[in-house]
Amino acid sequence: MNMATSSTSRETFHGSDTRHDEMFSMIDTWLEDLVCKVDDAVSSKQFKE
């Protein structure tokens, strides 16, 4: 079974005053999601085999 998945997400940041904070917040969210998925994969039966 191929565990690789592809996901495309597009975010837009409109306000120039808040764009920097919004971008970094979204990156943090993506990184947290990635860490959770890696943790799930590492603990999976398929990974351990």
Secondary structure, DSSP 8 states (H G I E B T S, - for coil): ---------------TTTHHHHHHHHHHHHHHHHHHHHHHHHTSHHHH-
